[in-house]
């Protein structure tokens, strides 16, 4: 959540501590959004997991989830870490 608040402050050029009411409202909105996503995933996750378990079985489901997690890890490595690596290599040259 701190990263979401910080990116919102950077995008809209909000100075932290300048307007306490705005800071409180921003914190409340980000916290509410986070809690909504957590509640939604707690509701939808078991439904999808149960449907996949019934349709493909336990072993295939674990293989599928392993591939999904590996895909997410690859996505984060490429799009989160990758640009920083390329910037550092460009600065060296």
Secondary structure, 3 states (H helix, E strand, C coil): CHHHHHHHHHHCCCCCCCCHHHHHHHHHHHHHHHHHHHHHHHHHHHHHHHHHHHHHCHHHHHHHHHHHHHHHHHHHHHHHHHHHHHHHHHHHC
